[in-house]
Amino acid sequence: MYRIADRKKQDPGLRWNLPDRVFFACGGCHILAYAFFEKYGDADAEALWIKPATGFTGNHIIVSGGSWAFDYHGYSSADRLLAHIEQKAYRWWPGWRATLVPLPRDVLISEAKSRSYDGLWLREPTQFLHNALPRAHAYLSRFPAPPQVG
C-alpha cells in the first residue's frame, strides 16, 4: 500500500509519471484488475473492492481467486494480502477497517456504473492522461498466469 501527495493525484501528468507499481497501487488498481480479466477471462476469480468504513480512506481493488489474490504486488495468499493491507492502513489511520464488496467486471472501467456503488468512483481508462489499459496489460505481462486451484 502506497500513499501519494494530493497534488500528484490531482495532476494528470504527475500521476501518469508515477512508477507502474505506485500507479497501480494509487488509483489504477481497477484498471489492472480489468486487464487481468481481459487476459484471463476464464479464470475462476472475482473483483473485490476493499471498501473502507465510513470516515476512512484507503480504497483498493484486487482480483481474488479464493485462496489467492492479485494486485500490483503480483500473486499472494488472499489472507496474507488482506492482512498486509489492513496492517498498513492501521499504521496511517488508527481504527481503520473495511468490507469486501464483489464488483462486476464491467464496473471496473465505467465511471457511471462505479458511481452506483455508495462510496465508489472509478476513472475510466481514458480518463487518465493517456489510456491506462495498455499500460495495465504491459504491467500484467510481468506476472505468470493465475494459479490453478485443483
C-alpha positions as CSV (number, residue, x, y, z in Angstrom):
1,M,0.0,0.0,0.0
2,Y,1.3,3.4,-1.0
3,R,0.2,6.9,-0.3
4,I,0.9,9.8,-2.7
5,A,0.5,13.5,-2.2
6,D,-2.8,15.0,-3.2
7,R,-1.0,17.3,-5.8
8,K,0.2,14.1,-7.6
9,K,-3.3,12.6,-7.5
10,Q,-4.8,15.8,-8.9
11,D,-2.2,16.5,-11.6
12,P,-2.7,14.1,-14.6
13,G,0.9,14.4,-15.7
14,L,2.4,13.7,-12.3
15,R,0.0,10.8,-11.7
16,W,0.8,9.3,-15.1
17,N,4.5,9.6,-14.5
18,L,4.4,7.6,-11.2
19,P,6.3,4.3,-11.4
20,D,4.0,1.5,-12.5
21,R,3.8,-0.2,-9.1
22,V,2.7,3.1,-7.5
23,F,0.4,4.0,-10.3
24,F,-1.5,0.6,-10.0
25,A,-1.5,1.0,-6.2
26,C,-2.8,4.6,-6.1
27,G,-5.7,5.0,-8.4
28,G,-5.1,2.5,-11.2
29,C,-5.8,-0.8,-9.4
30,H,-9.2,-1.2,-11.0
31,I,-7.7,-0.9,-14.5
32,L,-5.1,-3.5,-13.6
33,A,-7.9,-5.8,-12.4
34,Y,-9.8,-5.3,-15.6
35,A,-6.7,-6.1,-17.7
36,F,-6.4,-9.3,-15.7
37,F,-9.9,-10.3,-16.6
38,E,-9.3,-9.4,-20.3
39,K,-6.3,-11.7,-20.4
40,Y,-7.6,-14.4,-18.1
41,G,-11.4,-14.1,-18.6
42,D,-12.0,-17.8,-17.8
43,A,-10.1,-17.6,-14.5
44,D,-12.3,-18.5,-11.6
45,A,-11.8,-15.2,-9.9
46,E,-13.7,-12.0,-9.0
47,A,-13.0,-8.4,-8.5
48,L,-13.2,-7.3,-4.8
49,W,-13.4,-3.7,-3.7
50,I,-11.8,-3.2,-0.3
51,K,-14.2,-0.5,0.9
52,P,-13.1,1.4,3.9
53,A,-15.6,2.1,6.7
54,T,-17.3,5.5,6.8
55,G,-14.8,8.2,7.6
56,F,-11.7,6.3,6.4
57,T,-9.8,6.3,3.1
58,G,-7.8,3.5,1.5
59,N,-9.9,2.1,-1.2
60,H,-8.3,-0.7,-3.2
61,I,-9.5,-3.3,-5.8
62,I,-8.0,-6.7,-6.1
63,V,-8.6,-9.9,-8.0
64,S,-9.5,-12.8,-5.8
65,G,-9.3,-16.4,-6.8
66,G,-10.5,-17.6,-3.4
67,S,-7.2,-18.7,-1.8
68,W,-5.0,-16.4,-3.9
69,A,-5.2,-12.7,-4.8
70,F,-3.7,-10.5,-7.4
71,D,-2.9,-6.8,-7.4
72,Y,0.1,-4.6,-8.1
73,H,2.2,-6.8,-5.8
74,G,1.5,-9.8,-8.0
75,Y,0.1,-13.0,-6.6
76,S,-0.2,-13.8,-2.9
77,S,-2.3,-15.6,-0.5
78,A,-5.6,-13.8,-0.2
79,D,-5.4,-13.8,3.6
80,R,-1.8,-12.6,3.5
81,L,-2.6,-9.7,1.1
82,L,-5.7,-8.6,3.1
83,A,-3.7,-8.7,6.4
84,H,-0.9,-6.6,4.8
85,I,-3.4,-4.0,3.6
86,E,-5.0,-3.9,7.0
87,Q,-1.7,-3.6,8.8
88,K,-0.6,-0.7,6.6
89,A,-3.9,1.1,6.8
90,Y,-3.9,0.8,10.6
91,R,-0.5,2.5,10.6
92,W,-1.8,5.5,8.8
93,W,-5.4,5.6,10.1
94,P,-5.8,4.1,13.5
95,G,-9.1,2.2,13.8
96,W,-9.3,1.6,10.0
97,R,-11.5,-1.2,8.9
98,A,-13.1,-2.2,5.6
99,T,-15.5,-4.6,4.0
100,L,-15.1,-6.7,0.8
101,V,-17.5,-5.9,-1.9
102,P,-17.7,-8.1,-5.0
103,L,-17.9,-6.0,-8.2
104,P,-19.0,-7.0,-11.7
105,R,-16.1,-6.7,-14.2
106,D,-17.7,-4.0,-16.3
107,V,-17.9,-1.7,-13.3
108,L,-14.1,-1.5,-13.3
109,I,-13.9,0.6,-16.5
110,S,-17.2,2.6,-16.2
111,E,-17.3,5.7,-14.1
112,A,-21.1,5.7,-14.3
113,K,-21.5,2.1,-13.2
114,S,-19.0,2.6,-10.4
115,R,-20.8,5.6,-9.0
116,S,-23.9,3.3,-8.5
117,Y,-22.0,1.9,-5.5
118,D,-22.0,4.1,-2.5
119,G,-18.5,5.5,-1.9
120,L,-17.0,4.2,-5.2
121,W,-15.9,6.5,-8.1
122,L,-13.6,4.9,-10.6
123,R,-11.9,6.6,-13.5
124,E,-12.3,5.0,-16.9
125,P,-9.1,4.0,-18.7
126,T,-9.2,7.0,-21.0
127,Q,-9.8,9.5,-18.1
128,F,-6.1,9.3,-17.2
129,L,-3.5,11.4,-19.1
130,H,-3.3,8.5,-21.6
131,N,-5.3,5.3,-21.9
132,A,-4.3,3.3,-18.9
133,L,-5.4,-0.1,-20.3
134,P,-2.3,-0.7,-22.5
135,R,-0.1,0.3,-19.5
136,A,-2.0,-2.2,-17.3
137,H,-1.6,-5.0,-19.9
138,A,2.2,-4.3,-20.1
139,Y,2.5,-4.4,-16.3
140,L,0.4,-7.6,-16.1
141,S,2.8,-9.3,-18.6
142,R,5.4,-9.2,-15.9
143,F,3.5,-11.9,-14.0
144,P,2.7,-15.5,-14.7
145,A,-0.8,-16.9,-15.4
146,P,-3.1,-17.2,-12.3
147,P,-2.5,-20.2,-10.0
148,Q,-4.5,-23.3,-10.8
149,V,-6.5,-24.4,-7.8
150,G,-7.4,-28.1,-8.1
